[in-house]
Amino acid sequence: MRLLVTNPIKTQFLLFNLLSSSNSVRLGRCDSLRSRRVIAPNLTTQTSSLSMAAIPPKSPSAEEEGLAKKLWIKFRRESVFSLYTPFAVCLASGNLNIDTFRHYIAQDVHFLKSFAQAYVFSSLWLLVEYELAEECADDDDAKLSIAELRKSVLEELKMHNSFVQEWGIDLAKEVNNNSATLKYTDFLLATASGKVEGVKGPGKLATPFERTKVAAYTLGAMTPCMRLYGFLGKEFQALVNPNEGDHPYKKWIDNYSSESFQASALQTEDLLDKLSVSLTGEELNIIEKLYHQAMKLEIDFFCAQPLAQPSVVPLIKEHNPAEDHLILFSDFDLTCTVVDSSAILAEIAIVTAPKSDQNQPENQLSRMSSTELRNTWGLLSRQYTEEYEQCIESIMPSEKVKEFNYEALRKALEQLSDFEKRANSRVIESEVLKGINLEDIKRAGERLILQDGCTSFFQKIVKNENLNANVHVLSYCWCGDLIRASFSSGGLNVVNVHANEFIFKESISTGEIVIKVESPINKVQAFNNILENYGNDRKKLTVYVGDSVGDLLCLLEADIGIVIGSSSSLRRVGSQFGVSFVPLYPGLVKKQKEYVEGSSCNWKGLSGILYTVSSWAEVQAFILGW
């Protein structure tokens, strides 16, 4: 159970969004209602902080950032997919097959050198592209910047040439570009040549503005490459352990994590910002599309590298639908959603309640007035928060255990289960959930925006008939209809929902709840019952995604437990009982180091290790890949 004190300033706006009959009105990110796992009266905002975030953090002053920074933040999801490609994970771990690296370097040399076959591979196509941009740039400072960037490309090519000599790469044998390389080079060449919708060719650009515009488009297509490689270099560098001997690809990592390369990436972004200042909204949209396309082509480029070795990503790579069964479990509130469901139900109850001076029809269930409801919710919420904090403190061992102790943790969480039962009983007895219309609940659910990437991930799972996978949502939510409605709007009617249910009389809630899942013990029992129902005819692989103390037992019993978000109480309780919280990407790189030919990548529950992520993009990149 989670109780929210509703915000009187936000109430009318929130419910207009939730209950509006217009399909164009949807619930957005309402920060004032995004609460901690313990719902405090002041509606404390939850923030995310990981020891190593695979996603570039959002800046609080994003509106003041330049175009390049805004686009990098907007398409941060694509940077995650590049990071989680098998090629990138193997390279970061240091056990990337040398033949794969040779192929990659050969392709990258073509990427940097070959502008087109018409130039008989004698021109450096990326350099020529900078030259095209230089010709189009009307500003002398911009021309100087592009000339400096051209020098950085030469340095990058020198590094590649050293790899060619050091690793014995025969470019003559690697003369054929793969399709991903060709698509990328064709895209960049076309952009640099002005072959963008609504743009004349470079030879016909009569005005300085038209020349500047094409230069901006060209930088819009090139900037993602620079920033992405700088990002990957820094991420990989953070994982290199100096005590484990020489990393075979340390030179590559050092180059892209170096201050000089980071400076070049920043210079490219600064130039894009400068050239785009005078562009119209439509022209900026074109740059955004070019930027996004370049990010996707980068992922395709990494995915196209032949990998003749086992890898830990994507998870389904070794999944055999005929013999294996993938079962995905997820919490709902603040795991899938941005706003806690108790806040939604509280707002609906208050806004649809009669005013204190209104007479209620005799044929309807009697209800508290909106003022009485708001006051009652406030009391319930404050009581819940205070008792929850006390309960958490009471179950904590006096000293942190030396080794992971599941039984001790489960016994402690039984006390939390008793607390949750008492809290739910108070809600039912108060009748604050009485008189809510089922249609209002469904409309609110349909308009509830889920966390970025959550819906698309589940869609990919359930729509892949060859995957042999099932999705189950285990939730404390008081009303399963709200969850089902939220998923149905994304075409996810096949998601199995295990939650509590309102009791309705002629589509109006009576205030009573059929309790099914209200505690950590209930959740783990439901989790195990579901697994038993699937039988033992196939090998099961279970993944659980959650964000709160209530998910802790399920997270630990699943073969792979993934914590999303940054619940402090979850980490505090888990850590005291010996649970280790490991950022997912470093954890995968570590596993890849141990993953050798002929071995299997075993995932096993009750290991005491939980993996942390900051977004659903990481979950999808790990399990499904690009």
Beta strands, then each sheet from edge to edge (+ up, - down):
strand 1: 324-330
strand 2: 434-437
strand 3: 469-474
strand 4: 496-498
strand 5: 501-505
strand 6: 508-514
strand 7: 539-546
strand 8: 560-564
strand 9: 580-583
strand 10: 609-613
sheet 1: 4+ 3+ 1+ 7+ 8+ 10+ 9+
sheet 2: 2+ 6- 5+
end
